[in-house]
Amino acid sequence: MNFLPLLAAALIFARGADSQKLDPADVDDGESVKVLLNVCEGLVRFKHGTAEIEPCLATSWKISPDGLTYTFQLRQGVKFHDGTPLNADTALVSFLRQKDKDHPARPKAGTFAYWTSMFAMVESVKALDAGTLEFRLREPHAPFLANLASFSASLISPKFINQQQVVGTGPFRFVEWKPNETITLAANRDYWDGAPPLAQLIFKVVPDSATRFIQLQTGQIQAMDGLDPNDIPLIQRDKKVKLISAPGLNVAYLSFNCDKLKDKNLRRAIAAAINKKDLLAIVYRNHGTIAKNPLPPALLGHNDATPERLPSPPLTTRPAPLRLEVMTNPRAYLPNPIRAAELIKADCAKAGIPIEIVSNEFGAHLSRTSRGEHELALLGWVGDNGDPDNFLYTLLDKDTATLGSALNICFWKNENYHKLVVAARRETDPAKRAALYRQAQEIIADEVPMVPLAHAPAMLACRANITGIRYEITGDILFRYVMVQP
C-alpha cells in the first residue's frame, strides 16, 4: 500500500451551482457527480487519462464465454467511512437498491434513471461468498464493464439512508453541506490506497463565472470550473494561475420536445436556421468544435458523413412563439447558456420563427426538462464511460424517455432507431457496432429530435501552486493526489 503524507492543507473548488443530492445511483447532474466521485468508488474504474478499465474495489473479474456472467473478487480490508466492512453482502446492497423498487435502502422519491439506462439487462446480482460478487445478464451487453466504472455504480454503505450525507469508501469522506453555499469533505485517513495529501476539500457555489475568476486571482479559492472562454487569455498571462484541460467527451444540444413539436419540418427549419459557426465563435471563443452528431468524434461509430445542416422546406405559416428553456449556470459543455439562447433566438427570428427565452437555475431546469415541461431546451451531456451507448442510447432511446426521470428529454420514440442501438449494445464486434451506430445517426439527422451544437474541451483553472488535479477524459475531476505547494 502506497501511503502518501497527509498535509494540513485545504482546497476550495468553486463551481456555478450546488449539487442536487448525494446519492450516486440517483443523480443525473454534474454538480452532484463532482462531489460523489471523490467520496465513492466502484468495483472498477477508468485508468488515468484513458477509458480503459482497471481494478478498484474489485481486484479481478471473470466473464463467462457466453458474455452473460461477470464474477468479481472484492478487495480485502476495505471499510466504508462509517466503519462498515466491504464484503459481497455489503456491496450487494448498492445494486439491489437500484434493481428492486421495494428495497428498504431505496428512497421512495428516487428515480434511479441510470439503472434503467445502463443496467436494465441485469437479471440478478448475488453474493457467492464473502469476497465474490456475481452479475448475471439477460443478454450480452458490450458496455457493461464501462458502465460499472461510472459514478452510478459506486458502492455506498448499506447503512446509508440520507441522500444529503453520502457514505462511501473513497479518499474523502462527507463532513457538512450548507445548501447553495458549500459542501465540505475531509481526508479519509483509513483509505485503502493511502490517505490523500489534502486534509480538506470544499466545494463552494459561486454562480457568476466572473466572480469565480476574481476569487481565483485573489486566492480566495484555489480552483474553479465553468470558465468564461474570454478569460482564457488572462489565465495564460497570469503567472499565479494555470489552465488544466482535457479532451471533452461531451455535447451541447438544443432539444425538441417531440411530444409537443411533432412537425418535423418545423424542427428542420429551426435546425437549419442556427448558425453553429457564430455560436462556436461567440460562446466558446472557438475553443471547441461544431457538432454534427450527438456522438463526439473520438468515439466508436461517429458518422462524419452526416451533413452539418439539412435543407429545410419553407414554412407556410408563421408558428406561434416557442418557449426555449435554458439554465442560468455555465456547464462544461456550454460556458454561457444565456448567450447561446440569445443567438439561437436571433437566428430563428431571421427565419420567421419567434422564440421566447425562459431561464431557470440548473436544478429547476433539469427537473422541468425531465418531466417534459419544455418545448425547446438547451442542455448537454458529458460522457460517463467513453462508450457510444452512453450518448446514443442514453440521450435518444425510447427506453430513457420516462416522464419524471427522462434522460431522453427530446421524448423521441423511434422504433427503427431503438432496434439499431439495442442491437449495438448486444454486439461485441467493434466494426459491427460502429456500423450500427452510423446508421442510427442517419436517422437522427433525418428526424431531427435535437440539434447537436458543439463539443467543448474540458477546462478548469487553479492556482499555480496546486498540483495533482486529475481531469479525466470523462470530465471527472479527481482530487486524490492534490497537493498545495508553499
C-alpha positions in Angstrom: 0.0 0.0 0.0 1.4 3.4 -1.0 0.6 5.8 1.8 1.1 9.5 1.0 1.8 12.1 3.6 -1.3 13.9 5.0 -0.7 17.7 4.8 -2.6 20.3 6.8 -4.0 21.9 3.7 -7.4 22.7 2.3 -8.5 23.4 -1.2 -11.6 25.4 -2.1 -13.1 24.5 -5.5 -15.7 26.9 -6.9 -18.5 25.8 -9.3 -21.5 27.5 -10.8 -24.3 25.6 -9.0 -24.9 23.4 -6.0 -25.3 19.6 -6.0 -28.9 18.2 -6.2 -28.3 15.2 -3.9 -25.5 12.9 -2.8 -26.7 9.5 -3.9 -24.6 8.2 -6.8 -27.4 5.9 -8.0 -30.0 8.7 -8.0 -28.4 11.8 -9.6 -28.1 13.0 -13.2 -26.4 16.4 -12.7 -22.7 17.1 -13.0 -22.5 19.2 -9.8 -23.6 16.2 -7.7 -21.2 13.9 -9.5 -18.2 16.2 -8.9 -18.6 15.6 -5.2 -19.5 11.9 -5.3 -16.5 10.9 -7.4 -14.2 11.9 -4.6 -16.2 10.2 -1.9 -17.4 7.0 -3.6 -15.8 4.2 -5.7 -17.0 1.3 -7.8 -15.8 -2.2 -8.5 -13.8 -0.9 -11.4 -12.6 2.5 -12.6 -11.1 4.2 -15.6 -7.3 4.1 -15.9 -6.0 7.7 -15.6 -6.1 9.6 -18.9 -8.0 6.8 -20.7 -11.3 5.0 -21.0 -9.6 1.7 -20.2 -10.9 -0.3 -17.2 -8.8 -1.2 -14.2 -9.5 -2.7 -10.8 -10.8 -0.6 -7.9 -12.9 -2.2 -5.1 -12.7 -5.4 -7.1 -9.2 -6.8 -7.7 -10.1 -9.1 -10.6 -13.0 -10.4 -12.6 -14.0 -13.1 -15.0 -16.5 -13.1 -17.9 -18.2 -16.3 -19.0 -17.8 -17.4 -22.6 -21.4 -16.5 -23.4 -20.9 -13.0 -22.1 -23.7 -13.4 -19.6 -22.0 -13.9 -16.2 -19.5 -11.5 -14.6 -17.8 -12.6 -11.4 -15.8 -10.1 -9.3 -13.3 -10.7 -6.5 -13.5 -7.9 -3.9 -10.6 -6.1 -2.4 -10.0 -7.2 1.2 -9.6 -4.9 4.2 -11.7 -2.0 2.8 -14.1 -0.2 5.1 -16.9 2.3 4.3 -16.5 5.7 6.0 -18.9 4.6 8.8 -16.7 1.6 9.6 -18.8 -1.0 7.8 -16.5 -3.6 6.2 -16.7 -4.1 2.4 -17.7 -7.6 1.5 -20.1 -9.2 -1.0 -23.1 -8.7 1.2 -22.5 -5.1 1.8 -21.6 -4.4 -1.8 -24.7 -6.2 -3.0 -27.0 -3.6 -1.4 -25.8 -0.8 -3.7 -27.1 -2.8 -6.7 -30.2 -4.3 -5.2 -31.5 -0.9 -4.0 -31.4 0.2 -7.7 -32.8 -3.0 -9.1 -35.6 -3.7 -6.6 -38.2 -0.9 -6.3 -39.3 -2.2 -2.9 -35.8 -2.4 -1.4 -35.6 -0.8 2.1 -32.5 1.1 1.2 -34.2 2.8 -1.8 -35.6 6.3 -1.2 -39.3 6.4 -2.2 -38.8 9.6 -4.2 -35.8 8.2 -6.1 -35.9 7.9 -9.9 -32.7 5.8 -10.4 -32.7 6.7 -14.1 -29.2 5.4 -14.7 -30.2 1.8 -13.7 -32.8 1.8 -16.5 -30.3 3.3 -19.0 -27.2 1.3 -18.1 -28.2 -1.8 -16.1 -31.7 -2.9 -17.2 -30.2 -6.1 -18.7 -29.0 -7.3 -15.2 -31.1 -10.4 -14.4 -29.5 -11.0 -10.9 -26.8 -9.9 -8.6 -25.6 -12.4 -6.0 -23.0 -12.8 -3.2 -21.4 -16.1 -3.9 -19.2 -15.9 -0.8 -17.8 -13.2 1.4 -15.4 -11.9 -1.3 -17.2 -12.8 -4.5 -20.0 -10.9 -6.3 -21.7 -12.3 -9.4 -23.8 -10.5 -12.1 -26.0 -12.5 -14.4 -27.2 -10.7 -17.6 -30.3 -11.5 -19.7 -28.3 -10.8 -22.8 -24.7 -9.8 -23.8 -24.0 -6.2 -23.2 -20.8 -4.7 -24.7 -20.6 -1.6 -22.4 -21.2 -3.5 -19.1 -17.7 -3.1 -17.6 -17.5 0.5 -18.7 -20.9 1.1 -17.1 -19.6 -0.3 -13.8 -16.9 2.3 -13.9 -19.4 5.1 -14.0 -20.4 7.0 -10.9 -23.9 5.5 -10.8 -22.3 2.1 -9.9 -20.4 3.4 -6.9 -20.8 1.5 -3.7 -22.2 3.1 -0.6 -22.6 1.9 2.9 -25.7 -0.3 3.4 -26.4 1.9 6.4 -26.9 4.9 4.1 -30.3 6.4 4.5 -29.8 10.1 3.8 -29.3 11.4 0.3 -27.7 14.5 1.7 -25.0 12.6 3.6 -23.2 10.1 1.4 -21.1 7.3 2.9 -18.6 5.7 0.5 -15.1 4.1 0.6 -13.2 6.9 -1.3 -10.3 9.1 -0.4 -12.5 11.8 1.1 -15.5 11.5 3.5 -18.5 13.7 3.8 -18.5 16.3 6.6 -21.1 19.0 6.0 -23.4 20.5 3.4 -24.6 24.1 3.6 -27.1 24.3 0.7 -26.2 26.7 -2.0 -23.0 27.6 -0.2 -20.5 24.8 0.5 -20.0 21.0 0.7 -17.1 20.1 2.9 -15.1 16.8 2.7 -12.3 15.6 4.8 -9.4 13.2 4.1 -10.2 9.6 4.7 -7.2 8.7 6.9 -8.1 5.0 6.6 -8.3 5.0 2.8 -7.2 1.6 1.4 -4.8 3.2 -1.1 -3.3 5.7 1.4 -4.7 8.9 2.8 -4.8 11.8 0.3 -2.4 14.8 0.8 -5.3 17.3 1.2 -6.8 17.5 4.7 -9.9 19.2 3.5 -11.8 19.6 0.2 -14.5 22.3 -0.1 -16.9 22.7 -3.0 -18.1 26.3 -3.0 -21.1 27.7 -5.0 -20.2 30.9 -6.9 -22.8 31.2 -9.7 -21.2 34.1 -11.6 -18.1 33.0 -13.6 -16.5 36.5 -13.5 -16.8 36.4 -9.7 -15.3 32.9 -9.5 -12.3 34.1 -11.6 -11.7 37.2 -9.4 -11.8 34.9 -6.4 -9.2 32.6 -8.1 -6.9 35.5 -8.9 -7.1 36.9 -5.4 -6.5 33.5 -3.8 -10.0 33.2 -2.1 -10.4 29.9 -3.9 -7.8 27.6 -5.3 -9.6 26.1 -8.3 -12.7 26.6 -10.4 -14.5 25.3 -13.5 -17.2 26.8 -15.7 -14.6 29.1 -17.3 -15.7 32.0 -19.4 -13.7 31.4 -22.6 -13.0 35.2 -22.7 -10.9 34.7 -19.5 -8.6 32.0 -21.0 -6.1 34.6 -22.4 -6.0 36.2 -19.0 -5.3 32.9 -17.3 -2.5 32.2 -19.8 -0.8 35.5 -19.0 -1.2 35.3 -15.2 1.7 33.5 -13.5 -0.3 33.0 -10.3 -2.9 30.8 -12.0 -2.8 28.0 -14.6 -5.2 26.2 -17.0 -5.9 22.5 -16.9 -7.6 20.9 -19.9 -8.7 17.5 -21.2 -10.4 16.3 -24.4 -14.1 16.8 -23.9 -16.3 13.8 -24.3 -19.4 15.9 -24.4 -22.1 17.6 -26.5 -24.2 20.7 -26.1 -27.5 20.4 -27.9 -30.9 22.0 -28.5 -33.6 19.6 -27.6 -37.0 19.5 -29.2 -39.8 18.0 -27.0 -41.2 15.8 -29.8 -44.4 15.2 -27.8 -45.1 18.9 -28.4 -43.2 19.7 -31.5 -44.4 16.9 -33.8 -43.9 18.9 -37.0 -40.5 17.6 -38.4 -40.5 20.4 -41.0 -40.5 23.0 -38.1 -37.8 21.1 -36.3 -35.7 21.1 -39.5 -36.4 24.8 -40.1 -35.0 25.6 -36.6 -32.0 23.4 -37.1 -31.3 25.0 -40.5 -31.6 28.5 -39.0 -29.0 28.1 -36.3 -25.5 29.4 -37.2 -23.2 27.0 -35.4 -20.1 28.7 -36.6 -21.2 32.0 -35.0 -22.2 30.1 -31.8 -18.8 28.5 -31.6 -17.0 31.8 -32.1 -19.1 33.9 -29.7 -20.0 31.4 -26.9 -16.9 29.2 -27.0 -14.4 31.7 -28.4 -13.6 28.9 -30.9 -12.4 26.6 -28.0 -14.3 23.6 -29.3 -15.7 22.0 -32.4 -19.0 22.2 -34.2 -21.1 19.1 -33.5 -22.6 17.2 -36.5 -24.0 14.4 -34.2 -24.6 13.9 -30.5 -21.7 11.4 -30.6 -18.3 13.1 -30.1 -15.9 12.4 -33.0 -13.4 10.5 -30.9 -15.9 7.7 -30.1 -16.6 4.5 -31.9 -19.1 4.8 -34.7 -19.1 8.6 -35.2 -20.7 9.4 -38.6 -18.6 12.1 -40.1 -20.6 11.9 -43.3 -23.6 13.5 -41.6 -24.2 16.9 -43.1 -23.9 19.8 -40.6 -27.2 21.2 -42.0 -30.0 19.6 -43.9 -32.2 21.6 -46.3 -35.4 22.7 -44.8 -38.7 23.3 -46.7 -40.0 26.9 -46.3 -42.6 27.3 -43.6 -46.1 28.1 -45.0 -47.3 29.7 -41.8 -45.6 31.7 -39.0 -45.6 29.5 -35.9 -46.7 30.7 -32.5 -43.8 31.8 -30.2 -41.9 28.8 -28.9 -40.5 28.7 -25.4 -36.8 28.0 -25.3 -35.8 26.9 -21.7 -32.2 27.4 -20.6 -30.2 27.1 -17.5 -28.5 30.1 -16.0 -25.5 28.2 -14.8 -22.4 27.6 -17.0 -21.7 24.0 -17.9 -18.6 22.3 -19.2 -20.3 21.7 -22.5 -21.9 25.2 -22.6 -19.9 28.0 -20.9 -22.6 30.7 -21.5 -26.0 29.2 -21.8 -28.0 32.5 -21.8 -25.8 34.0 -24.6 -26.3 30.7 -26.6 -30.0 31.0 -26.2 -30.0 34.6 -27.4 -28.0 33.7 -30.5 -30.5 30.9 -31.3 -33.4 33.2 -30.8 -31.9 35.8 -33.2 -31.1 33.1 -35.8 -34.7 31.8 -35.6 -36.2 35.3 -35.9 -34.4 35.7 -39.2 -36.2 32.6 -40.4 -39.5 33.8 -39.2 -39.7 31.6 -36.1 -40.3 33.6 -32.9 -38.6 32.3 -29.7 -39.2 33.3 -26.1 -36.4 32.5 -23.7 -37.2 31.1 -20.3 -34.3 30.8 -17.8 -34.0 28.7 -14.7 -31.4 27.7 -12.2 -29.8 24.4 -13.3 -31.6 22.2 -10.8 -35.0 23.5 -11.7 -34.1 23.3 -15.4 -33.2 19.6 -15.1 -36.4 19.0 -13.2 -38.6 20.7 -15.8 -36.9 19.0 -18.8 -37.0 15.5 -17.2 -40.8 16.0 -16.7 -41.2 17.2 -20.3 -42.5 20.6 -19.4 -40.4 22.3 -22.1 -41.0 22.9 -25.8 -37.3 23.6 -26.6 -34.4 23.3 -24.2 -30.7 23.8 -24.2 -28.8 21.1 -22.4 -25.8 18.9 -22.9 -24.2 15.7 -21.8 -20.8 14.6 -20.5 -20.0 11.0 -21.3 -19.9 8.7 -18.3 -18.0 5.8 -19.7 -16.3 6.5 -23.0 -18.8 4.3 -24.9 -21.1 5.4 -27.7 -24.0 3.7 -26.0 -23.8 6.3 -23.2 -24.7 9.0 -25.8 -26.9 7.4 -28.4 -28.9 5.1 -26.2 -29.0 7.3 -23.1 -29.9 10.6 -24.8 -32.3 9.4 -27.5 -33.7 5.9 -27.0 -37.4 5.5 -26.2 -36.4 3.5 -23.0 -34.9 6.6 -21.4 -37.9 8.9 -22.1 -39.9 8.2 -18.9 -41.6 11.3 -17.7 -40.1 12.5 -14.4 -36.8 10.7 -14.9 -36.1 11.2 -18.6 -32.6 11.4 -19.8 -34.0 11.5 -23.3 -35.6 14.9 -22.9 -36.5 15.0 -26.6 -39.1 12.4 -25.8 -38.4 11.0 -29.2 -39.5 7.4 -29.6 -38.4 6.0 -33.0 -38.7 2.2 -33.3 -36.1 1.8 -36.1 -33.6 3.8 -34.1 -34.4 1.7 -31.0 -33.7 -1.5 -32.8 -30.3 -0.3 -34.0 -29.0 1.0 -30.7 -30.2 -2.1 -28.8 -28.5 -4.3 -31.4 -25.3 -2.3 -30.9 -25.5 -2.9 -27.2 -25.6 -6.6 -27.8 -22.9 -6.7 -30.5 -19.3 -7.3 -29.2 -17.6 -6.9 -32.6 -16.4 -3.2 -32.7 -16.7 -2.9 -36.5 -20.3 -4.2 -36.5 -21.2 -1.9 -33.5 -19.7 1.1 -35.4 -21.8 0.4 -38.5 -25.0 0.2 -36.4 -24.2 3.5 -34.7 -23.6 5.2 -38.1 -27.0 4.1 -39.3 -28.6 5.3 -36.1 -27.0 8.8 -36.6 -28.5 8.9 -40.1 -32.0 8.5 -38.5 -31.2 11.3 -36.1 -30.2 13.6 -38.9 -33.4 12.9 -40.8 -35.8 13.1 -37.9 -34.1 16.0 -36.0 -35.2 15.3 -32.4 -32.3 17.6 -31.4 -29.8 19.9 -32.8 -26.2 19.0 -31.8 -24.4 22.3 -31.3 -20.8 21.9 -30.1 -18.2 19.7 -28.4 -16.2 21.6 -25.9 -12.8 20.9 -24.3 -12.9 20.2 -20.6 -11.2 23.1 -18.8 -10.6 24.3 -15.3 -8.3 26.8 -13.7 -6.3 26.6 -10.5 -3.7 28.5 -8.5 -0.2 27.9 -9.8 0.9 26.2 -6.5 -1.7 23.4 -6.9 -0.5 20.1 -8.3 -2.1 16.7 -8.8 -5.6 17.6 -10.1 -6.7 14.8 -12.4 -9.0 15.9 -15.1 -10.2 12.7 -16.9 -11.5 12.4 -20.4 -14.9 11.6 -19.0 -14.9 15.0 -17.4 -14.3 13.6 -13.9 -12.3 15.9 -11.6 -10.4 13.9 -9.0 -8.6 15.4 -6.0 -7.0 12.2 -4.6 -3.4 13.3 -5.4 -3.8 17.1 -5.0 -1.1 19.0 -3.0 -0.9 22.7 -2.1 2.7 23.8 -2.5 4.0 26.6 -0.3 
